[in-house]
């Protein structure tokens, strides 16, 4: 990479977008109603973008969008429910507007007990499969030559993911369940999906990257270490905002980012066979539920 990027760990979403006019841009953000998603949407809106804000319920999305900007569009979308995702896709497609960027930010985190749906553990379902169905379902709306997709991953995908990467023989958690390991698996899946999707969309000139936001201070994170070392939500949102809208990230695709810099990520991100298998298994799960959707359009790309 030849570009010199001057942002880093303490940069905020507003900082990385300072002076950038996003008027006329349409950006989709999941998990828009709190934390990093809310900070990201607010930063985009403050720079003139129209944001399609997705939250688990339409009411939550409406409250967040009303706070951000009158031109933001709320959409209810429960990423653990394929029917809800399908309805959200209908709504988004019905807007008849092109997309300039997607930030797949929403996540289920460290569920203490095993919960499954469609025969899949909830964190993998929400964090990976839900975004897989949603993003693939609107991929044809992205502008050729300039659009960007950001899949929000986590450092846990490096330090806590299963050694094999994805436990294809235990996606339902029946063999064993560990909240942290399953969360890390879902976040590795986000980055593997970004790698595969970047290859499939390369011919259209669409950039796809994954990002580690870092540990952020939230209501669920307490203690002295968190207060001293964790990022604010605005700082944690910087990398995803940068990748979605900064000219400095233009033309860079298929990378794993941290602190607004390209990072190594999990070594398994170089395993194209693993990424391809994850895509195929994800599609098979959707197919079993009758949810082929836009993913089929990318299948042979």
N, C-alpha and C positions, 0 to 999 in steps of 0.2 A: 504494500500500500504506500503510495507516495504522498498522500495528503497529510498535513500536520494539523491535528485537531487539538485545540487549546482548552477544551472543557475536561472536567474530571470529577472526582468523587463528591466535591462540595458544590458543584454546579446544580442549579435548579431548572425545572422545566421552563420557567419564564426566562431564565438566563440564556439557555441554549436557543431560544426562539426570539431573543431580543432583536428588534429591527426587521424581522421577517414578516412580510405582508402575506397573509393567508386568505385574503379576500377572494371569494369565488371557489375556494377549496372545500371539498366535502370529505370529511373524515369520520370513519366509524370507530367507536370506542366501546368495548365491553367492560362491564363493571364500573360504569360511569358514576355511580351514586355515592362512592366513598373512597377514601384512601388514595392510592396511586391513580386509579381511573378518574376520580373527580379532579385531582390536580392536573392530570393530562388534558382532560376536556376543557377545564378552565383556561389553561395556557393556550390551547388551540383557539378557543373562542375569543380570548383577549386579543389575539392577533388577526381576527377577522374571519376565521374559518366557521363554516356551518358544520356542526357535529351531530351525527346520528348517535345518540347516547343509549346504550343498551344496559338495562339492569334486570334483575330477576323478575320484578313486577313493573307494570306500566306506571303505577303510582310512584315508585321509587325513582324510576327514570324521569318522570315528569317533574318531580321536585328538584332533581339535580340539574336538569336542562333549563328550567325556569330561572335557577340561580345563575347559571353560566351565561346564557344569552337568549334573547327572544327568537333567534333563528335556529337554535338547536332543536333537534327532533327526537322526542323520547320514543323508545320502543321497548316493550316488555319482552324479555327472553330468558327463560330458565334453561341454562346450558346443560342441566341434567335431565332434560325432558325433550325428546325428539319432536313431539307434537308442538311444544312451545317454540322450538327452533324453526320448525317448518312454518309456523304462523308468522314468526319474525321475518323470515325470508320473504314471505308473501308481501308483508308490509314494506320492507326495504325495496324490493323490486318494484312495488307499486308506486314508489316515489319518482321513478323514471329519471333518476339523476346518476351521473357517473361518479365513481369513487376515486379519490386521490390517495387515500391511505386507509389502512385498517390497523388498529392496535388491539390485539387480543390480550386483554389485561386481566379479566375476571378469573378467579380461582377459588377452589375449595381447598382448605389448608388443614392438614393433620387431623382428620376426623378420628376421634378417640376410639370409636367402635366400628366394626365392619358394617358398611351399608352398601347394598348393591341394587342395580336396576338394569334391566335388559341383560342380566347375567354378567355385569361388569361392575367392579368396585367403583364407588362414587367419585373419588378424586381423579381417577383415570378417565371416567366418563365425563365429568364436568370440565376438567382442565384440558384434556386432549380431544376426546371424541366430539364433545360439544362444539369446540372451536373448529375441528376438522370439518364437521358438517356445515357450520355457519360460513366459514371463510371460503370453502370450496363452492358453496352455494351462491356466493356473490362474486366469485372471481371474474366472471365475464363482465361485470360492471366496472372493473378497474381500468383506468386509462392506460392504454398501451404506451410504452416509452417513458413513463414518468411515475406511475403509481408505486406505492410501497406497502409492504405488509410487515408488521412487527409482532412476533410471538413472544410474550413475556415468559421467560423461563425463571431459573433460580440457581444460585450457587449450590443448592442441595443436589442439583442434577449431577454435580461433579463429586461431591463428598459423601453422599448418602444413597445414591442410586444402586440398584442391584448390579452385581459384577457382570452379569450378562446383558445388562441394559434394560431390556423389557422382558418381564416374566410372562411370556406368551402362554405358558401352561398354568398360570395362576392369576389371570386377569380378574377372576371373580373373588380372589382372596380365600378360597376354601382350603387351600393347602396350608397357608398361614397368612396372618395379617399383622403388619407393623405399620402404624400410621405414618411415621417419618419416611420409611422406605417406599411406601406406596405414593406418598406425595412427591418424593424425589424422582420416582419412576415417571410420574405424570409430567414433571417438569423436563426431564430428559426427552420424553416423547414430544413435547413442544418444540424443542430444539432440533430433534431428528426430523420432525414434520417440516420445520422451516427449511432445513437442508434439502429435503426431497422436493418441496414445493418450489424452492428457488430454481432447481433444475428444470422442473416442468413449466415454469413461467419465464424462463430465460429468453426464449424466442420472442416473447412479447415485450421484453425490456422492462419487466416488473421486478423490483428488488424485494427480496424476502430475507429477513434477518431475525435472530432471536436475541433476547436481552436479559441479563441478570440485573434486576433493580437494586440488589443489595438489601441488607436488613434495614427495615424502616421502623420508626417509632409508631406504634399503633396502640389502641386500647388493650389489645391482648398481649403486648410486649411490655413488661415492667422490669424494674430493677436498675441498679446503678450502672451496670455495663451498658444496658440499652440506652440510658439517658446520656452517657458519655460518648458512645461510639456509633450508635445506630443513626441512620440518615433520617431527616425529616421526610414526610411524604413528598414534598416538593422536590427534594434532592433525589429521592428514589424514582421519581417520575421522569427525571432528566434524560436518561438514556433512551427510553422509548419515545419521548417527544422529539428528541434529536434525530433518531432514525426515521421517524415518520415524516418530518417536515423540514429539517435543516438542509440547506444546499450543500453543506460540508459532507453529508452522507450520500450524496447523489452518486449513483452508479455502482455502489458497493452492495453485493448480494451474497447470500449463503454463508454469512459469518455469525459468530457468537460474540456478543458485546458485553462489556462491563465498564461502568464509569466512563461512558462515551468513548471507549476505545475497543478495538478488536481484541478479544481474549481467546485463550486456547479452548476453554470448555472441556467437556468430557472427551477423552480420547476416542470414544465410540462414535462421536460425530463424524469421524472420517470413514465409518463403516457404511458404505452405500448400500450393501446388501441388507443390513439391519434396517436402515431407513426405508428401503423399498418394501421389506417384509411388514414393517409397521403400517405403511400405507395400505398394503393389500389386506391385512387383518382388520384394520379400521374400516375399510370399505366393505369387507365381508360382514362385519357386525351391523353396519347400516343396512346392507342389503337384506339381512335376515329380518330386519324391522320394516322393510319396504321403504327405506329412506335413501335411495340411490342419489337423488338430487344432483347438484352441480359437480360432485366428485367424479361422476362418470365422464364428464366432459374433459377431465384432466387425466383420465386413466391411462390413455395411450399417448400422452404428450411426450 
